[in-house]
Amino acid sequence: MHFNLGFTTVQVLWTLTFAGLLVLLVVLLGRDRARRFPWFTVSMVLTALRLLASRMLYGRMAPLAMSSIFLTLAVVEGLVRLLVVVEMARRAFSGASRRGWIIATLVLLAVGATVLATWGPWPAWKTLTADSTLAVLRLMQLAAQKTELLADVLTVGLGLLVVLLGRRFNAGWRSHTQQIVIGLSTAAIAQMAVRGIWQEIALHAAPHSEAEYQQILGLQSKLLNANSVIFLAVLVWWIVCLWIDEPGSEIPAAAQAEASPADANEIPPGEEK
């Protein structure tokens, strides 16, 4: 018997991703991880909010109003992602020297600035400064794209540093900090790869028929779906890792049980009879 439920790949991935985000937020709040990683928690809330808005508002609002909402959320999420990088770096390398901090920060910022300057076209200044609503939206779109790209580059760089040097400081293997950074770096690499592949296709593709044009659009959908699958896998990774306590984070219950009777029967100094 064959059941045709009528669900598309995009709908299935959207549902699984949104459910994964909700489960992750439950883990962050229920296991008291949100207190340790507040900006990471905020970024997951914004991601879920953008995902929900894309489903609830798309096609139901005027294009300008909908674009304003989506671009505002994208800019805010990009800025929060930069704060997540700072948060993870501070937790991972809290014991590093000031000199090491300065050198690593300058290197990462230099790499990020180089990628921003060379990756993707920059619109003309007159286009951005024109006195119109469309120009404002274009400026917001540029800010969202560049902030997202900078966050991706810095996240990948931080992930490399954490994997190589985290054991020497506070981000050893099985620590929540390293596990979160590994997930962030994986998602950032996938997103940059999809962005780069699609940019090359858009620059060199020259469809000569409707069939070729539809084939290009189909390839774009496959790239986006692949990116969604990777992010879904990252969500599962975070849920499992953050549910498990870090090694040495809890005192064994048996040790507490053994210590309690001794403490209760101990007579304070000076009260012996």
C-alpha positions as CSV (number, residue, x, y, z in Angstrom):
1,M,0.0,0.0,0.0
2,H,1.4,3.4,-1.0
3,F,0.6,6.5,1.1
4,N,0.9,9.8,-0.7
5,L,1.0,12.4,2.2
6,G,1.8,15.3,-0.1
7,F,4.7,16.7,1.9
8,T,7.6,18.2,0.0
9,T,11.2,18.0,1.0
10,V,11.2,21.6,2.0
11,Q,8.2,21.1,4.3
12,V,9.7,18.0,5.9
13,L,13.0,19.8,6.5
14,W,11.3,22.9,7.9
15,T,9.2,20.8,10.3
16,L,12.2,18.8,11.5
17,T,14.4,21.8,11.9
18,F,11.8,23.8,13.8
19,A,11.1,20.8,16.1
20,G,14.9,20.4,16.6
21,L,15.2,24.1,17.6
22,L,12.4,23.7,20.1
23,V,14.0,20.6,21.7
24,L,17.3,22.4,21.8
25,L,15.8,25.3,23.6
26,V,14.1,23.0,26.1
27,V,17.5,21.4,26.8
28,L,19.2,24.7,27.1
29,L,16.6,25.9,29.6
30,G,15.9,22.6,31.4
31,R,19.5,21.6,31.9
32,D,20.6,25.1,32.9
33,R,22.8,25.7,29.9
34,A,21.2,29.0,29.0
35,R,22.8,30.6,32.0
36,R,26.2,29.6,30.8
37,F,25.6,30.4,27.1
38,P,23.1,33.3,27.0
39,W,24.0,34.6,23.6
40,F,24.0,31.2,22.0
41,T,20.5,30.7,23.5
42,V,19.4,34.0,22.1
43,S,20.7,33.1,18.6
44,M,18.7,29.9,18.6
45,V,15.6,31.8,19.6
46,L,16.1,34.2,16.7
47,T,16.7,31.3,14.3
48,A,13.5,29.7,15.4
49,L,11.7,33.0,15.1
50,R,13.0,33.6,11.6
51,L,12.0,30.1,10.6
52,L,8.5,30.6,12.0
53,A,8.1,34.0,10.3
54,S,9.1,32.5,6.9
55,R,6.3,30.0,7.2
56,M,3.6,32.2,8.7
57,L,4.2,35.5,6.8
58,Y,5.4,34.4,3.4
59,G,2.8,35.3,0.7
60,R,0.4,36.8,3.3
61,M,1.9,40.3,3.6
62,A,2.8,43.1,1.2
63,P,6.3,42.5,-0.3
64,L,7.9,45.7,1.2
65,A,6.5,45.0,4.7
66,M,7.6,41.4,4.6
67,S,11.1,42.3,3.3
68,S,11.5,44.8,6.1
69,I,10.6,42.2,8.8
70,F,12.9,39.5,7.4
71,L,15.8,41.9,6.8
72,T,15.5,43.3,10.3
73,L,15.5,39.8,11.8
74,A,18.5,38.9,9.6
75,V,20.5,42.0,10.7
76,V,19.8,41.4,14.4
77,E,20.6,37.7,14.1
78,G,23.9,38.5,12.4
79,L,24.9,40.8,15.2
80,V,23.9,38.2,17.8
81,R,26.0,35.7,16.0
82,L,29.0,38.0,16.4
83,L,28.3,38.1,20.1
84,V,28.1,34.3,20.1
85,V,31.7,34.2,18.7
86,V,32.9,36.5,21.5
87,E,31.0,34.5,24.1
88,M,32.5,31.2,22.9
89,A,36.0,32.7,22.6
90,R,35.9,34.0,26.2
91,R,34.8,30.7,27.6
92,A,37.2,28.7,25.5
93,F,40.3,30.8,26.1
94,S,39.6,32.5,29.5
95,G,43.1,31.4,30.7
96,A,45.0,32.8,27.6
97,S,47.4,35.7,28.0
98,R,46.5,39.2,26.8
99,R,49.1,39.0,24.1
100,G,47.6,35.8,22.8
101,W,44.1,37.4,22.8
102,I,45.3,40.4,20.8
103,I,47.2,38.4,18.2
104,A,44.4,35.9,17.7
105,T,41.8,38.6,17.5
106,L,43.8,40.7,14.9
107,V,44.4,37.6,12.8
108,L,40.8,36.6,12.7
109,L,39.6,40.1,12.0
110,A,42.2,40.5,9.2
111,V,41.0,37.2,7.6
112,G,37.4,38.3,8.0
113,A,38.0,41.7,6.5
114,T,39.8,40.1,3.5
115,V,36.9,37.7,2.9
116,L,34.3,40.6,3.1
117,A,36.3,42.7,0.7
118,T,36.8,40.0,-1.9
119,W,33.7,37.8,-1.6
120,G,30.6,38.9,-3.5
121,P,29.9,42.1,-5.3
122,W,29.5,45.5,-3.6
123,P,26.7,47.8,-4.9
124,A,27.4,51.3,-6.1
125,W,27.4,53.9,-3.3
126,K,24.8,56.0,-5.1
127,T,22.5,53.0,-5.0
128,L,22.9,52.6,-1.2
129,T,22.5,56.3,-0.4
130,A,19.5,57.0,-2.6
131,D,16.6,58.5,-0.7
132,S,14.0,55.8,-1.1
133,T,12.5,52.8,0.7
134,L,14.1,50.4,-1.8
135,A,17.5,51.8,-1.1
136,V,17.0,51.3,2.6
137,L,16.1,47.7,2.1
138,R,19.1,47.2,-0.1
139,L,21.3,48.7,2.6
140,M,19.8,46.4,5.2
141,Q,20.2,43.4,2.8
142,L,23.9,44.3,2.3
143,A,24.4,44.6,6.1
144,A,22.7,41.3,6.8
145,Q,24.7,39.5,4.1
146,K,28.1,40.9,5.1
147,T,27.4,40.5,8.9
148,E,26.4,36.8,8.3
149,L,29.5,36.2,6.2
150,L,31.8,37.8,8.8
151,A,30.2,35.7,11.5
152,D,30.7,32.6,9.4
153,V,34.4,33.3,8.8
154,L,35.1,34.2,12.5
155,T,33.2,31.1,13.6
156,V,35.3,28.8,11.4
157,G,38.5,30.5,12.6
158,L,37.4,30.1,16.2
159,G,36.5,26.5,15.6
160,L,40.0,25.8,14.2
161,L,41.6,27.5,17.3
162,V,39.4,25.6,19.7
163,V,40.1,22.2,18.1
164,L,43.9,22.9,18.1
165,L,44.4,24.7,21.3
166,G,41.2,24.2,23.4
167,R,42.7,21.4,25.4
168,R,45.3,23.7,26.8
169,F,42.7,26.1,28.2
170,N,39.0,25.6,29.1
171,A,37.6,23.9,25.9
172,G,38.9,20.4,25.9
173,W,37.1,17.5,24.2
174,R,33.6,16.7,25.6
175,S,33.4,20.2,27.0
176,H,30.2,22.0,26.1
177,T,32.1,25.0,24.7
178,Q,34.0,22.9,22.2
179,Q,30.9,20.9,21.3
180,I,29.0,24.1,20.6
181,V,31.8,25.6,18.6
182,I,32.2,22.4,16.5
183,G,28.5,22.6,15.6
184,L,28.7,26.3,14.8
185,S,31.8,25.8,12.6
186,T,30.2,22.9,10.7
187,A,27.1,24.9,10.0
188,A,29.2,27.9,9.0
189,I,31.3,25.8,6.6
190,A,28.2,24.3,5.0
191,Q,26.6,27.7,4.6
192,M,29.8,29.3,3.0
193,A,30.1,26.3,0.7
194,V,26.5,26.6,-0.5
195,R,26.9,30.4,-0.9
196,G,30.2,30.0,-2.9
197,I,28.8,27.2,-5.2
198,W,25.7,29.2,-6.0
199,Q,27.7,32.3,-6.6
200,E,29.8,30.5,-9.2
201,I,26.7,29.0,-10.8
202,A,25.0,32.4,-11.0
203,L,28.0,34.1,-12.5
204,H,28.6,31.5,-15.3
205,A,25.2,30.1,-15.9
206,A,23.6,31.2,-19.2
207,P,20.3,29.3,-19.7
208,H,19.1,29.2,-23.3
209,S,15.7,27.6,-22.6
210,E,13.0,27.3,-19.9
211,A,14.2,23.8,-19.2
212,E,17.7,24.9,-18.5
213,Y,16.5,27.7,-16.3
214,Q,14.3,25.3,-14.3
215,Q,17.3,22.9,-14.0
216,I,19.3,25.7,-12.4
217,L,16.6,26.5,-10.0
218,G,16.3,22.8,-9.1
219,L,20.0,22.8,-8.4
220,Q,19.6,25.8,-6.0
221,S,16.9,23.9,-4.2
222,K,19.1,20.9,-3.8
223,L,21.9,23.1,-2.4
224,L,19.6,24.7,0.1
225,N,18.1,21.4,1.2
226,A,21.6,20.0,1.7
227,N,22.5,23.0,3.9
228,S,19.3,22.4,5.9
229,V,20.2,18.7,6.4
230,I,23.6,19.6,7.7
231,F,22.1,22.2,10.1
232,L,19.5,19.6,11.3
233,A,22.4,17.2,12.0
234,V,24.1,20.0,14.0
235,L,21.0,20.5,16.0
236,V,20.9,16.8,16.9
237,W,24.6,17.0,17.9
238,W,23.9,20.0,20.2
239,I,20.8,18.3,21.8
240,V,22.8,15.2,22.6
241,C,25.9,16.9,23.8
242,L,24.2,19.6,25.9
243,W,21.9,17.1,27.5
244,I,25.0,15.2,28.9
245,D,26.9,16.8,31.7
246,E,30.5,17.7,31.2
247,P,33.0,15.4,32.8
248,G,33.6,16.3,36.4
249,S,30.7,18.7,36.6
250,E,28.9,16.8,39.3
251,I,30.0,15.2,42.5
252,P,29.0,11.6,42.6
253,A,26.0,10.9,44.7
254,A,27.8,8.0,46.5
255,A,30.5,10.4,47.7
256,Q,27.9,12.8,49.0
257,A,26.1,10.0,50.8
258,E,29.4,9.0,52.5
259,A,30.3,12.5,53.5
260,S,26.9,13.4,54.9
261,P,26.9,11.0,58.0
262,A,30.4,12.0,58.9
263,D,29.6,15.7,58.8
264,A,26.5,15.1,60.8
265,N,28.3,13.2,63.6
266,E,31.2,15.5,63.7
267,I,31.5,17.6,67.0
268,P,32.5,21.2,66.5
269,P,35.9,22.1,68.0
270,G,35.6,23.4,71.6
271,E,32.4,21.5,72.5
272,E,34.0,18.3,73.6
273,K,33.0,17.3,77.1
